[in-house]
Amino acid sequence: MNIIIIVIPLVSIIFGSIYFYNSREFIEMMLSQPIDRKSLFLGIFLGTAIPLSAGFAIGFSVPFLLFGKVGEQIDGFILLLLIGILLTFIFIALSFLISVKQDDKSKGLGIAILIWLVLAVVYDGIILLVIYYFQDYPLENAMIILSTLNPIDLGRILFLMKFDIAALMGYTGAVFQRFFGSSSGMIISFICLIIWIFIPFFLSSRIFKKKDF
């Protein structure tokens, strides 16, 4: 689980950034044609995210079908597959937002890696510091809000809540399990992950529409 939740975002945000920067000449050529910018941007986004998601799905499914216990583990397999696909779309959207905002390729890739590092590694440390320094205060609502601000944490919570072992990921998962309950917590997590796709995509689409190439 941790390999998928950590590696998929890293691959997606780097691949998406490199692809967008390397496609600038193609984008400029397409913009010289009578093509709607929103349609072009949507096509580039889906043309990047869908094949990458399909590659992940095939690479994840084949070993499971060959060597996994299909009957016993099918629920966890489907859930982890969905989480991986959602994280792929999220970090492709973030990579496009970075690339369309930052013209310099080196700076853009640096920002992309920094964002991944913060969300995958640093963010949990920040939550632990908040818990440590404010342990005398009720932090349930704050932890829920902080968790929704990190799609990697949301994916982890979503998976662990399915198997009623959210407490294994620490305070954040325990709060989600206790506050929402299993079914509602999964629904809220899925909604938040979908929102995480649309917000950076919407912002990058607006910037792309007005950008002078």
Phi, psi and omega in degrees: 000312183296327179297315180294314185291334180267314187284318182304312177300320181296311180298317184294314185288326178286313180299316180298318180295312180299317181298316182295315180296320181286347182260009185298320179295319177296319179297316179299320179295317180293325180290341176283351178264161179285069182240136178294132184297322180297318180294320179297314181296317178299319179296318178295318181297309181293325178292341175267313187287319184294310178299322179294320176295319179296320177298317177297315182299317179292314180296330179275326186282318186300310178299323180294316181292329181277321189239347183275168175270089190301316183293322185275329190248013186296323179297312179295323179297311181297317181296315181293326176296315178297318179298316179299319179293317178297317178296325176299311180296320181299311186280338168293317178298317178296319180296322178292323177297317178296314186292322181282338180272323184250116183283331182282122185296316182297315178295320180299315179294323177297318178296320180299313179295321179297317179298316178299316182299318179296312184288326185272329188239305190289325188301316179296325176295322177296318179298318178297321177295318178300315180297319183293314185280340181239033184293341179275359182247154176289118187246007186303308182295322179296320180294323178296315180295316179298324181292323180289346179274002180226108182295331179292316175298320179298317178298319179294316179299316181301317180291314184291326179294331179299326184253015176056035178235031183299333181296340180293336179269006175103200188298319184300310180296322179297320178295315178301315182297318184286321188280316185264329191083164190298306187292309182295326179297320178294318180297314180297319179296317178297317180298317180296321178295320178294320176299322178297335175284313190286325183297303179295327178295316180297315180296314181293326178295319179294318179294317180299321182297327183260354188287139177263108180273000000 
